[in-house]
Amino acid sequence: MARGLKRLRPWLDHANLDIDFIVAQPQQEAIGLGHDNALSNETDNAHNPSETSSPIQASPEILGRGRRTKKPSYKIRQATTDYLPTSTLPCSLFPDAPTDHLFSQCLEGAPEQPLPVSTGSSESTPLKDGTPDPSAQSSPPLDFGEYRTPVNMFGLYKIPKCLPGDYPHDPDLCLTPRDLQEPLLIPVETEPEPPSLTPVQTQQTEPSALQLHPFPNLSSFRLAEWWWSPNHEHSQKSFQALLDVIGDDNFQPKDVREANWPALDQALATSQYEADDLDPNWENDDGISWACTSVEITVPFNTSSSTPRPKKFTVPGFHYRPLVPLIKRKLESLTTHEFFHTFGYELRWCPGKEHEDVRVYGEIYTSPAFLQAYNELQQSPVEKDCTLPRYVLALMFASDATMLASFGTAKLWPLYVCFGNDSKYRRAKPSENLSEQVAYFEKLPDNFKDFVTRHSGKSTVAATLVSHCQRELFHEQWKILLDDEFLEAYCHGIVVACFDGKRRRFYPRIFTYSADYPEKIIIASIKNLGKYPCPRCRVQMEHVPQMGEPEDCLVRAETSWDDNQAKRDAVESARALIYKNNLAVTNDRVEELLSVGSLLPIDNSFSARLAKFKFNVFSMLVVDIMHEVDLGVWKALFIQLLCLLEATDKGLLNTLDIRQIPCEMKQMAARDFEDLLQCAIPAFEALLPKPHNGCVMSLLYVLAKWHSLAKLRIHTDHTVNLLDGLTTVLGRQFRSFEKDVCLVVKTKELPREYQARKRREARRKTAMAEKNGNKRRRLDTNHTSITEASEAPAPEAPQSEQGCHDDARTTNGRKEKSFNLKTYKFHSLGDVAACIRMFGTTDSYSTQGPERLHRCPKAHYKRTSKKNVSRQLSRIQMRQMRIQTLRKQLYPASEEGFSEDCERTAHYFIGKSQNHPICLPPFLQTKRDDPATKVGSNSPILSQRPANIS
């Protein structure tokens, strides 16, 4: 921490360590490249980097000692122009017309013709035919030239990572003040709907049957659109939408009565991958269709079975969407291209020449992982006879099992994917629909145990065998997703005609996989809380409490997981013992081969399919603040504090309730625990006696500070260093708390924990009794006497086990409980800073997004018959997406451009994108008689013009 403060001190005020900030002059504020004054000044500085500033640019006022001016309210800011809304990102890379000349004028320090300049003669260069030199694989990263954008008012600027010749669309030009507003805090008035929703392309006639397929008429389409709307529910808004449909002048009740609704629903749910449902009217590989297939796994039976050899078991009903058509649909979409970042760039912060220039971490497309993947792609051999520019498509997967209903046992295990080329701020909005449902993972069905008992000749099924087969099933489903078509795209790219008419080649790359710990160990194929519990490094469980110490950091760096050949050979050898020599999954010879690293004999799908492309499955398993901190370390600490209060004085819990802290923790989500952490210091203050109170206050302060740094949405090199140093302090505080408080005060489990444990034991007792009853029914009548003699004591086993639980350490049935630091979640705190340095800030890949996406399948579940849920959910989604596609065809957006209505209602027109640029010289020539283009010498506009503009 001291080292981080030492590096940060030049940025801070020496008196009280408050960060200085700059108050910009109102005349100099601009949005991107939208103001001529700002563009002129920045362009002038770009051509004259040695000059300190423009003569007309006043030096900003620097306020020391943290004397911040009072921030005006929203209404005041809305009424004044002192603080104009500005983009959260620097100004755009490219002007409206993407030409080499304008590009060189926009970028600071760029040559007249923007060609990348090599920094050394030892670098490999492409051959004449366009094929890169074979030595390029080991060459240093490509040099893209010294291009950079002008520094904006926040001191931010970009260093683009794209080669000359193809300058893609820059999404930052499309940012408007409305895009930066929070819809819940600042309501934005939306444009009113037109009174009549007659299709735009046919104002006078009814749409053709081909346009409305599979609907026979427009009225039936309007009613089906309302019914299958994602927001369909019994509410006033839904009722008003229905009134708009049936109250329209073009609505014909006769058309609705004569429509064959079952046939329409069946046509909308047509899948291109099912021969029975094939519809020639739908476009092939539209990226909407869901496929259904059976998954086959190999179940091992050891030598103690009646038939000791592997046997095939089929799990039906795996529903998924092929990845390549889904990716093509995303890249060819005209509705999301405005904010899609085709290329990556390095974002840096330099508020002044007297300050250090540092890197800024935030988005995936500005992360070192993205830029490294782009560099490796450019250094790889090009495709034969292909000159198309190559770009990286960042895939971010997430999966999490969820309950579909508040009551019952209906579950779903969905897989989501989103694209890192989209901004995390837009991905966090469910209304943007930037996350796609890819698959619904299946679990072992109920008849699996019958299959095992039938072929093994045993009356019981080993839990280790069930866990092994479940992991095998998970990876077999992933092998179906990572099919040959995806591998072809991973290796050779996908050629797509983008929205601007240019053809580009995109290479999908998997960057992150967000999941909780039980799913991470399945993906990494390691044991659950084994000797080596971490899926990112080989730190032993006994060394986990040393989190944050220099030795711990060194071990993490030296023992990081790598999907190398030695690891794969060990797994293959262990699998050969199981499937060829018919040994048990937990055999000593198998355990000996996989002991280093707590590996499992699983055929990992990511290793089997992507290892030849040097893909490391362990690197994509990023940290998760929600499960590992909010619901992990902090929740465990909060429960331990409650135990300490009860052990000290039971009345202290009532005092905590008076302070509005929910001690019962009923139905508390991660956001509730996060709120508790923010107010924990005043809530627990002075409840424990000294010196325990001081230790608890110090721990809560450090944890709250660490949590706030870990969840920052924008980081710099200095703040990451502060987080790294604070992690060391946090680890020492936890160890001091365990030694000086928890070991001194003897605590017991809370009443709610005791009741929960008793319920689990009751369920376990019931399950064992049912299993023993089933065993008796299966036994042959000829062996009844032997069976009764051998299994008579079996029902008493749960009671003896209960006696072991309620030993001398319990008081009134409640067990003694101590604080435990030997957990993976405590160990993961040390990986947060490293993940930020590699993939950007944690909010970009947190599981909060996938948890929010569960609302969609839960809402759709209400429309199903509660049978074969995965199939019905996939059909509902296909119907909704196809209706949305039809609506875009029937009601296209109005053509962007200036119209006569705009001329009558507005004094100016600002386009929403770069699709329709206007060349200024011809515009001024055609408008030469317009008084607005005639500026006199006394005009205030001319008087405010910079001196360097002639």
SVG drawing of the C-alpha trace seen along z (x, -y; Angstrom):
<svg xmlns="http://www.w3.org/2000/svg" viewBox="-66 -44 83 113">
<polyline fill="none" stroke="black" stroke-width="0.4" points="0.0,0.0 2.9,-2.3 4.3,-1.7 1.0,-2.6 0.7,-5.8 4.3,-6.7 3.5,-6.4 0.2,-8.2 1.6,-11.1 2.5,-13.3 -1.2,-13.3 -2.4,-14.3 -2.3,-17.5 0.5,-17.2 -1.6,-18.8 -4.5,-16.5 -4.1,-14.0 -7.2,-15.4 -7.1,-15.0 -6.9,-18.2 -9.4,-18.8 -9.9,-21.3 -12.7,-23.6 -13.1,-24.1 -14.2,-27.4 -17.7,-27.2 -16.5,-28.5 -14.1,-25.6 -16.4,-22.7 -17.5,-20.5 -18.8,-17.1 -16.4,-15.0 -15.8,-16.8 -19.1,-18.5 -17.9,-22.1 -15.6,-23.9 -13.7,-25.8 -12.8,-22.6 -11.9,-20.8 -9.7,-23.7 -7.8,-24.0 -7.2,-20.3 -6.1,-20.0 -3.8,-22.9 -2.2,-21.2 -1.9,-18.0 0.2,-19.7 2.2,-21.6 2.9,-19.3 5.8,-21.3 3.6,-24.4 2.2,-24.6 -1.2,-25.9 -3.1,-28.0 -2.9,-31.8 -6.7,-32.0 -6.9,-29.1 -7.0,-30.2 -5.2,-28.1 -7.7,-26.3 -8.1,-27.1 -6.6,-24.5 -8.2,-24.2 -6.0,-22.7 -7.0,-21.4 -10.1,-19.9 -12.2,-23.1 -14.9,-21.7 -17.7,-24.0 -21.2,-22.9 -22.7,-20.8 -25.9,-22.4 -29.1,-20.4 -30.3,-18.7 -32.8,-21.5 -30.1,-24.2 -27.8,-22.2 -30.5,-21.7 -31.3,-25.4 -27.7,-26.6 -24.9,-25.9 -22.0,-26.1 -21.7,-22.3 -22.5,-20.9 -22.9,-17.1 -19.9,-15.4 -19.0,-11.9 -17.5,-9.6 -14.9,-8.7 -12.5,-10.8 -13.3,-12.5 -13.7,-10.4 -10.9,-8.9 -12.1,-9.7 -14.1,-12.7 -17.2,-12.2 -15.4,-11.3 -13.0,-8.5 -10.2,-9.5 -6.4,-9.3 -6.1,-13.1 -8.7,-13.8 -7.4,-10.9 -4.0,-12.4 -5.4,-15.7 -7.4,-14.1 -4.7,-12.1 -1.9,-13.8 1.6,-13.2 0.5,-11.3 2.5,-11.6 1.0,-13.2 0.1,-9.7 -0.8,-7.5 1.3,-4.4 2.6,-2.4 6.2,-3.1 8.4,-0.2 10.5,-0.8 13.2,1.7 14.7,3.5 14.6,6.9 10.8,7.2 9.4,9.5 7.5,7.9 4.8,9.4 5.9,10.9 5.0,9.5 2.1,11.9 0.5,10.8 1.5,13.9 3.3,13.0 6.7,14.2 6.7,17.5 8.8,15.8 6.0,13.4 4.7,15.7 7.7,15.0 8.1,11.3 7.2,8.5 3.7,6.8 2.9,4.9 3.7,1.2 0.6,-0.7 2.3,-4.0 2.3,-6.9 -1.3,-7.7 -3.4,-9.3 -6.5,-11.4 -6.5,-14.9 -6.9,-15.1 -10.5,-15.8 -11.6,-18.0 -11.2,-15.1 -7.6,-14.5 -8.5,-11.2 -7.2,-10.2 -7.1,-7.1 -4.3,-5.2 -6.1,-3.2 -5.0,0.3 -5.9,0.5 -3.9,0.7 -4.2,-1.9 -6.4,-1.3 -9.6,-0.5 -11.0,-3.0 -14.1,-1.5 -17.0,-3.2 -16.3,-4.9 -19.2,-4.4 -18.2,-7.3 -19.4,-9.7 -22.9,-8.3 -23.0,-9.1 -25.5,-11.8 -26.3,-13.4 -29.5,-11.3 -27.4,-8.1 -25.4,-9.1 -28.5,-9.8 -29.8,-7.4 -33.5,-6.7 -34.5,-6.0 -33.1,-9.2 -33.7,-11.6 -36.9,-10.7 -36.5,-11.2 -39.6,-12.0 -40.0,-9.6 -41.5,-10.3 -45.2,-9.7 -46.4,-6.7 -48.1,-7.6 -51.9,-7.4 -52.0,-4.8 -49.4,-2.0 -50.0,-1.4 -46.8,0.0 -44.5,-2.6 -43.8,-1.0 -47.5,-0.5 -49.4,-3.5 -52.4,-2.8 -52.5,1.0 -52.5,4.0 -49.0,5.7 -48.5,8.7 -48.7,12.3 -45.0,12.7 -44.3,9.7 -46.7,10.9 -45.8,14.6 -47.0,16.6 -49.8,14.2 -52.8,14.0 -53.5,10.3 -52.2,7.3 -54.8,7.5 -53.7,11.0 -50.1,9.9 -50.9,6.9 -52.7,9.1 -50.0,11.8 -47.4,9.1 -49.2,8.0 -49.6,11.5 -46.0,12.6 -44.5,9.3 -41.8,9.8 -43.6,7.2 -46.9,8.9 -48.4,9.1 -51.6,8.2 -50.9,4.5 -52.3,1.1 -49.5,0.8 -50.3,4.1 -54.0,3.3 -53.3,0.0 -51.3,1.8 -54.2,4.1 -56.5,1.1 -54.1,-0.4 -54.4,2.8 -58.1,3.3 -58.8,-0.4 -56.8,-1.0 -58.8,-2.0 -57.2,0.8 -58.1,3.5 -60.6,6.0 -62.2,8.4 -63.2,10.7 -59.6,11.2 -58.8,12.3 -61.7,14.7 -60.7,16.5 -57.0,16.8 -55.7,20.3 -53.8,19.4 -52.4,22.8 -50.9,23.0 -49.5,19.5 -47.8,20.3 -46.4,23.4 -45.0,21.5 -43.4,18.8 -41.6,21.5 -40.2,23.2 -36.6,24.4 -34.3,24.7 -32.5,27.5 -35.5,29.8 -36.6,31.5 -40.2,31.8 -40.5,28.1 -38.6,26.9 -40.3,23.9 -38.9,22.6 -40.1,19.1 -37.7,18.5 -34.1,17.6 -31.6,20.4 -29.2,19.9 -31.0,16.8 -29.5,17.0 -32.9,17.3 -33.6,21.1 -32.9,23.4 -31.7,26.9 -32.4,30.0 -30.2,33.0 -29.4,35.9 -26.2,36.0 -24.3,39.3 -21.9,40.0 -19.8,43.0 -20.5,44.4 -17.6,46.4 -18.3,49.7 -15.4,51.0 -14.4,54.6 -16.8,54.9 -19.8,54.6 -21.6,57.5 -20.5,56.3 -17.2,54.4 -16.9,52.3 -18.0,48.8 -21.5,48.4 -23.3,45.5 -26.0,43.5 -28.1,41.0 -29.6,37.8 -32.3,36.4 -33.5,32.8 -30.4,30.6 -31.7,27.3 -29.1,24.8 -28.5,22.2 -25.4,22.7 -22.9,20.0 -21.8,19.1 -25.3,18.1 -25.9,16.2 -22.6,14.3 -23.4,13.5 -26.8,12.1 -25.1,9.9 -22.5,8.5 -25.0,8.0 -27.6,6.3 -28.4,2.7 -29.9,1.8 -26.8,2.3 -24.0,1.1 -24.0,-2.4 -22.4,-1.4 -20.4,1.7 -16.6,1.2 -15.0,3.0 -11.4,2.2 -9.8,1.8 -7.8,-1.0 -5.7,-1.9 -7.3,-4.5 -5.0,-6.7 -5.3,-9.7 -3.0,-12.7 -4.6,-15.8 -1.5,-17.9 2.2,-17.8 3.1,-18.0 1.3,-14.7 2.2,-11.2 0.5,-9.6 -1.3,-6.5 -3.5,-3.7 -7.2,-3.6 -9.0,-0.3 -12.7,0.1 -14.1,1.8 -13.2,5.2 -12.2,3.6 -9.7,1.4 -8.2,4.2 -4.7,5.6 -6.4,9.0 -8.3,7.6 -5.3,5.7 -3.1,8.8 -5.5,11.0 -5.6,8.4 -1.8,8.3 -1.6,12.1 -4.3,12.1 -2.4,9.5 0.8,11.5 -0.8,14.8 -0.7,15.9 -3.4,14.3 -6.0,16.3 -5.1,17.3 -6.0,14.7 -7.7,12.6 -7.0,8.9 -9.9,8.2 -9.1,6.4 -9.2,8.8 -10.7,7.9 -11.4,9.6 -14.9,10.5 -14.9,10.8 -17.2,13.5 -18.2,13.4 -20.1,16.4 -22.0,16.8 -24.1,19.6 -25.9,20.1 -28.6,22.5 -31.8,20.9 -35.2,21.8 -38.1,21.0 -40.8,20.6 -41.1,19.6 -42.7,22.9 -41.8,26.3 -38.6,27.8 -38.6,26.6 -35.0,25.5 -33.2,24.2 -29.5,24.0 -29.2,21.3 -26.1,20.2 -25.8,16.6 -23.4,14.9 -22.7,11.2 -20.1,9.4 -17.3,7.5 -17.3,5.1 -20.4,3.6 -20.0,1.1 -20.6,2.5 -22.9,-0.3 -25.2,0.7 -24.9,4.4 -26.0,3.7 -29.4,2.5 -31.8,5.4 -33.8,3.1 -31.0,3.1 -31.2,6.9 -27.5,7.3 -27.2,10.7 -28.3,13.8 -29.6,17.1 -27.5,19.8 -28.4,23.1 -30.2,24.8 -27.9,27.3 -29.4,30.6 -28.6,32.7 -28.7,36.4 -32.3,37.6 -34.0,39.7 -33.6,42.9 -29.8,42.7 -29.6,44.4 -31.8,47.2 -29.4,47.6 -26.4,47.8 -28.0,50.3 -29.2,52.5 -25.7,52.8 -23.7,52.9 -25.7,55.4 -25.6,53.3 -28.5,51.8 -26.8,48.4 -25.1,45.9 -21.9,44.2 -22.1,40.4 -18.6,40.1 -19.8,41.9 -22.9,39.6 -20.7,36.5 -18.3,37.8 -21.0,38.5 -22.6,35.1 -19.3,33.3 -18.9,35.5 -22.4,34.5 -21.7,30.8 -18.6,31.0 -20.3,33.1 -22.9,30.4 -20.1,27.8 -18.6,29.9 -21.8,29.6 -21.6,25.8 -18.0,25.8 -18.8,27.6 -16.7,27.8 -18.3,24.7 -17.3,22.6 -13.7,24.0 -13.6,23.0 -14.6,19.5 -12.2,19.5 -9.3,20.4 -10.2,18.7 -12.7,16.0 -16.2,15.1 -16.5,12.8 -19.4,10.4 -20.7,7.5 -21.0,4.8 -23.5,2.0 -21.3,-0.4 -21.1,2.0 -17.5,3.1 -16.6,6.7 -14.5,7.6 -13.2,10.8 -14.0,11.3 -12.4,13.9 -14.4,15.0 -12.3,15.3 -13.5,16.4 -12.4,13.9 -14.4,14.5 -16.7,17.1 -18.7,15.7 -20.0,18.4 -20.1,19.2 -17.6,21.6 -19.5,24.9 -19.6,24.2 -16.0,22.9 -14.6,26.2 -16.7,28.1 -15.3,26.0 -11.8,26.3 -12.2,30.0 -10.8,29.8 -12.0,31.1 -14.5,29.2 -12.5,27.6 -9.7,30.1 -6.1,29.7 -5.7,27.1 -9.1,25.3 -8.4,22.4 -9.2,22.7 -6.6,20.1 -3.5,21.1 -2.2,24.1 -2.2,22.6 -2.7,25.3 -5.6,25.0 -3.4,24.8 -1.8,21.6 -5.1,19.9 -5.2,17.9 -2.0,16.1 -3.9,14.2 -2.2,10.8 1.3,11.6 4.3,11.3 4.8,15.1 1.2,15.6 1.5,13.3 4.7,15.0 3.0,18.4 0.0,17.2 2.3,15.9 4.6,19.0 1.9,21.7 -0.8,20.2 -2.7,22.8 -1.8,23.6 -3.6,26.0 -0.3,27.6 0.5,31.0 1.7,32.5 -1.6,31.7 -3.6,33.2 -1.4,36.3 -2.0,36.9 -5.8,36.7 -5.6,39.1 -3.6,41.6 -6.1,41.5 -9.0,41.9 -7.3,44.9 -7.2,46.6 -10.9,45.9 -12.3,46.7 -9.8,49.4 -8.6,51.1 -12.1,50.7 -10.8,49.1 -13.0,47.0 -13.1,43.2 -11.6,42.9 -9.0,45.7 -5.6,45.0 -3.8,45.2 -6.1,42.7 -5.7,40.4 -2.0,40.6 -1.8,39.5 -4.1,36.5 -3.0,35.6 -0.9,32.5 -3.5,29.9 -6.6,31.8 -7.4,32.6 -10.3,34.8 -10.4,37.5 -12.8,35.4 -12.5,34.9 -12.6,31.1 -14.4,29.7 -12.4,26.5 -9.1,28.4 -10.2,30.9 -11.5,28.4 -9.5,25.2 -6.1,26.3 -4.6,26.6 -5.3,22.8 -3.3,22.2 -6.5,21.4 -6.1,21.6 -9.4,22.6 -8.2,21.4 -7.6,17.8 -11.2,17.2 -12.5,18.0 -12.5,14.5 -13.3,13.4 -16.9,12.7 -17.5,9.9 -21.1,10.8 -20.7,14.5 -17.2,14.4 -17.4,11.1 -21.0,10.0 -22.4,13.5 -19.0,15.0 -16.5,13.3 -18.7,10.4 -21.7,12.6 -19.5,15.0 -18.0,12.1 -21.5,10.6 -22.7,14.0 -19.6,14.3 -20.2,10.8 -23.8,11.8 -22.4,14.9 -19.9,12.7 -22.7,10.4 -24.8,13.3 -21.9,14.8 -21.1,11.5 -24.6,10.5 -27.9,11.7 -29.4,8.3 -26.9,6.8 -28.8,8.4 -31.8,6.4 -29.7,3.3 -28.6,4.2 -32.3,4.5 -33.0,1.1 -30.2,-0.2 -32.2,1.2 -29.9,4.1 -31.8,7.3 -30.3,10.0 -32.6,12.7 -31.3,12.2 -34.6,13.3 -34.6,13.3 -31.6,11.1 -29.9,10.8 -26.4,9.8 -27.4,6.1 -28.8,6.2 -25.4,7.4 -23.7,4.7 -25.9,2.1 -25.1,3.6 -21.4,3.3 -21.7,-0.4 -23.4,-1.1 -21.7,1.6 -19.3,-0.7 -21.9,-2.8 -24.2,0.2 -21.6,2.3 -19.8,-0.6 -19.3,-0.2 -21.3,3.1 -18.3,5.3 -16.0,4.5 -12.5,3.3 -10.1,4.3 -12.4,6.4 -14.4,3.3 -11.3,1.6 -10.3,4.7 -13.8,5.1 -14.0,1.4 -10.6,1.6 -11.6,4.7 -15.0,3.2 -13.3,0.0 -10.6,1.8 -13.2,4.2 -15.5,1.3 -12.7,-0.6 -11.4,2.5 -14.9,3.2 -15.4,-0.3 -12.1,-0.1 -12.9,3.4 -16.2,2.2 -15.0,-1.0 -16.2,-1.3 -13.1,-3.0 -9.6,-2.2 -6.1,-3.7 -2.7,-2.2 -2.6,-4.1 -5.9,-3.0 -5.2,0.7 -1.9,0.3 -3.9,-1.1 -6.2,1.9 -3.3,4.3 -1.7,2.7 -5.1,2.6 -5.5,6.3 -2.4,7.0 -3.8,4.8 -7.2,6.6 -5.6,10.0 -3.7,9.0 -6.8,7.5 -8.7,10.8 -5.9,12.8 -5.8,10.4 -9.6,10.7 -9.4,14.5 -6.5,14.6 -7.4,11.8 -11.2,12.0 -12.6,15.3 -10.2,17.6 -10.8,15.7 -14.6,15.5 -16.2,19.0 -19.2,18.7 -22.0,21.1 -24.1,21.3 -27.1,19.0 -30.6,20.4 -31.4,20.0 -28.3,22.0 -29.2,24.7 -32.8,25.0 -31.4,25.2 -29.0,28.0 -31.8,29.9 -33.9,29.6 -31.1,30.9 -30.6,33.9 -34.3,34.7 -34.3,34.7 -31.2,36.9 -32.9,39.3 -36.0,39.5 -34.0,40.1 -32.0,42.8 -35.2,44.5 -36.7,44.4 -33.5,45.8 -33.5,48.7 -37.1,49.4 -36.4,49.4 -33.5,51.8 -35.7,54.3 -38.3,54.2 -35.6,54.9 -34.1,57.9 -34.9,61.4 -37.3,63.3 -34.8,66.2 -32.4,64.0 -34.9,62.4 -33.5,63.9 -30.0,62.9 -31.1,59.4 -33.1,58.8 -30.2,60.0 -27.6,57.8 -29.8,54.6 -31.7,54.6 -29.5,52.0 -29.6,49.7 -32.6,47.5 -30.7,46.6 -27.8,45.2 -29.1,41.6 -29.7,41.6 -26.1,42.7 -24.9,40.0 -27.0,37.4 -25.4,38.5 -22.0,37.8 -23.2,34.3 -24.5,33.5 -21.3,34.4 -19.6,32.8 -19.0,29.6 -22.7,28.8 -24.9,27.0 -28.7,27.5 -28.1,29.0 -26.2,25.9 -22.6,26.6 -19.6,24.5 -18.5,22.5 -15.3,20.7 -14.4,18.3 -12.8,20.1 -10.3,18.5 -9.6,21.6 -12.1,21.0 -11.7,20.3 -13.8,17.1 -11.2,15.6 -8.4,16.7 -10.1,15.1 -9.7,11.6 -6.1,11.6 -6.9,12.1 -9.2,9.1 -6.4,6.6 -4.8,9.0 -8.2,9.6 -8.7,5.8 -5.3,5.4 -6.1,8.1 -9.8,7.8 -10.9,4.4 -13.1,3.5 -15.1,6.2 -18.6,4.8 -17.9,5.9 -17.9,9.6 -19.8,9.8 -22.5,12.4 -25.0,9.6 -25.8,9.3 -26.7,13.0 -28.6,13.0 -30.7,10.1 -31.2,12.0 -32.9,14.8 -36.0,12.7 -36.7,13.5 -36.9,17.3 -38.8,17.0 -41.4,14.8 -41.7,17.2 -42.1,20.1 -45.5,18.9 -46.7,19.4 -45.6,23.0 -47.5,26.2 -44.7,27.0 -43.7,30.0 -40.7,30.2 -39.8,26.7 -36.6,26.2 -38.4,26.9 -41.3,24.6 -38.9,21.8 -36.9,22.0 -40.1,21.9 -41.4,18.8 -38.1,17.0 -38.2,17.9 -41.7,16.5 -40.8,13.3 -37.6,12.8 -39.4,13.5 -42.2,11.1 -39.6,8.5 -38.0,9.2 -41.4,8.9 -42.1,5.6 -38.8,4.2 -39.8,5.2 -43.3,3.8 -42.5,0.6 -38.9,-0.4 -37.4,-3.4 -37.8,-6.6 -34.9,-7.5 -32.4,-9.6 -31.9,-13.0 -33.1,-16.6 -36.8,-17.0 -39.1,-19.9 -40.8,-19.2 -37.4,-19.6 -37.0,-22.9 -40.3,-24.2 -39.9,-22.9 -36.1,-23.2 -33.4,-25.7 -30.8,-22.9 -30.5,-19.2 -27.9,-16.9 -27.6,-13.4 -27.6,-10.4 -24.9,-8.5 -22.3,-8.8 -24.4,-7.1 -25.4,-10.3 -22.4,-12.7 -22.7,-16.1 -19.7,-17.7 -19.5,-21.3 -18.2,-23.0 -21.0,-21.8 -23.5,-22.5 -22.3,-26.1 -22.4,-26.5 -26.0,-25.4 -27.0,-27.5 -25.1,-30.6 -28.3,-32.6 -29.2,-31.5 -28.7,-34.4 -27.5,-31.8 -24.4,-31.1 -23.4,-34.8 -21.4,-35.9 -20.2,-39.4 -17.1,-40.8 -19.1,-42.0 -20.8,-38.7 -20.3,-37.1 -19.6,-33.8 -16.7,-35.2 -15.4,-37.1 -15.3,-33.9 -13.4,-32.1 -9.9,-31.0 -7.0,-33.0 -5.5,-30.0 -8.7,-29.7 -8.6,-31.8"/>
</svg>
